[in-house]
């Protein structure tokens, strides 16, 4: 992310923090940075993240080349924190002049206070069994343990992508590794700087081989 774009979005993030208040977590990512890609964080207590946390793996699930090319933003994703807070999450894709993703501005709204208030009102009216759901939230995404490094992200996504715990990586066939790379590519993990070397190391292949796998997927 170049300096001018960064300064503009830093100013916007600060404006959003002051405008929306303490129930909104504001996170600005610079994805051109290999480490410490959070460059602005407000109200991190909502999700439990800190300024040192990188992009978490749950956010990869909607970041694919198709998603980015066809959308400028994603709104109203549902998230649940480790302490049970329900969040409404929206993300704005920051792109360069070639339409490559270089950053994201994310807003997470903690509506738990209002959900609890609604439940109390329903109890007063003897309707506590009524369902309280947001009409605009998309499918749930769980915000689990927030990793502290690209290595942690890669390992978590690998574990969630395919379970090969009973098979040593050295015994995986080429097609098995291709399938892992394919699913990781769909999650957008290779858009994060440094992920290629981490995945190559964990799959016990060279970076050249991994790039060849990615090219095959792109050309197919």
N, C-alpha and C positions, 0 to 999 in steps of 0.2 A: 504494500500500500504506500503510495507516494506521500510526501509530507503534506501537500495541500489537502488531499482527500482525508488524511488522518486528522488534521487539525479541524476540518469541517465536522467530521463525525464525532470527535471528542467534544466539540462545542455543542452538538446536537444531543449527545448522551448526557452532558451536564444539564442542559435545558430540560430534558425529559425527567431526570432525577428530581429537579426542583419543582417541576410542574405536577408530576404524578404522585410523589410522596413516598412514604416508607413502606407501602404495601406492594411496591413494584421493584423488582430486581432489574437493573440495567446492566447489560454486559456487552462490551465492545471488543471484538476479536480482530487482530491483525494476523491473517493466515499466511502472510509472507514471512513471518518470523518463525523460526524453528522452535524456539523455546519461549516461555513467558508470553504466549500470544494473546492473553487478556491485557488490554491496554487501558481499560476503564471498567470499574466495577462499583456499583452502588447497591447497598442493601443485600450483600452477599449472604447474610444470615438466613435469608428466605430458603435458599437451596443448600446452604452449608459450604459453598465454595469460597475460595480465597483468590486473591490476585495472582497467586502462584500456580493455580490449577490451569491446565491446558484445556482445549476443547474436549468435552467428555464424549464418550462413545455413543451415548444415546442420541446425540445430535447428528451422528453420521447417518442415521437410518433414513432421513429424508434428503440427505445431500447426495444426489447423484447428478451426473452430467445432464441427464434429461430434465431433472427437477430444476436445476439452475438455469438451463437454457430456456426453459418454458415459463419460468416464474421469476419475479423480482423479489417476492417475499412469500412467506408462509405464515398464516395467522391461525390462532385458536387451536393449537395443539394442546392436548391435556397431559399434564405431568403430575406425578405424585412423588413427593420427597420421602426420604427415609423415615422422617418423623410423622408421616401421614398427611402432610399438607397437600391440598389439591391446587395445582397451578394452571393457569392459562398462559401458554407460551406462544410468542410470535417472534419471527426472525426475518430481518431484512438482509438480502444478499447484496454485498458491496462488490461490484465487478469492475475490471479494468476495461480499456477500450477494445480489448479482444474478447470480451464476455467471459473472462476467466474469474473465478471466485478469489478475491483477495482479502475479504473480511466479512464479518457479520455483526449486525446490531440486534441484540436479542432483548426482549422484554418479557419478564415472567411475573404474572400477577398472582398474588396470594389471596385467594378468596375464602380462606378457611373461616375467617371471622364472620363473614356473611352467611356461610353455610351453617355454622353453629347457631347463629341468630335465627335463621329460618327454621332449624330443627326445634328450637325453643318455642317459637310461635306455633308450630304444628302440634307440639305437646300440649300447649295451652288450649288448643282447639280439638284435642283428642284425635288428631290426625297424624300421629307420629310415625305411622307406617307408610305414609305417602312418600313417593320417590322424589328426591331433589336432584335433578340433573340439569346441566346447561344445554340449551337447545343448539348451541353453535360449536361445541367442542368436538374435535376430531378424535380418532382412536387414541387410547391411553399409551403413554410412554412413561416408564418408571425411571426416575432419577436415582440410580443406585450409588454405590461407592464412587466418589469422584476421584479419578486417578491423578497422580502427581507428575507424570512424565509421558512422553510419547511412547516409551516402551510399555508403560502400564496400559495405555490406550490400545496399542496394538495387541498386547497379550489378551486383554479383555475381549476385544472384538474377535480375535482368533478363536478364543474359547467359546464365544457365543455363536460363532458362525458355523463351526463344525466340531463335533466332539471326537477327538482322536486320542483321548487320554490313555486308552488301552493299547494303542499302537505307537511305537516309537516313530518320531518324525523321520528318522533315517530309513524306515521301512515303508513309508508312504510312496505309492506309485506316482508317476508324473501326472496322470489324469486326476488323482486325488488332490495334488497340489494345485493343479489348474483350477479345480472346482473351488478350492479355498480362495485362490486369488480372484476368481470370478465374483464370488460373493462379497469379498472385501472391496472389490472395485465398485460393485453396486452400492455399497454403503458409503462410498466416497472417501475411504480412508487414505487413498493415495494422493488426494488433494492436499493433505497435510504434509508440510515439509519435514523430511526425515523419516517418514513412514516406510519408504521403499527399503532403506537399509535395515530397519527393524524387522520388517516382514521377511526379507531375504535371510536374515540371520536366524530367525525362528523356524523357517522352513528348510534351513540348511541348504540353501542354493545361493548362487552368486547374484549380484544385482543385475548383471547382464542377462542372466536367465530369467529373472523376474520381469525385467523390461520386455523380454521377448514374449513371455506369457501375456503381459498386458497388451502388447501390440496385436497378438493373435485375437484377443478378446475384442479389441477395437475394430479390427478388420473383418471379424466374423459377422 
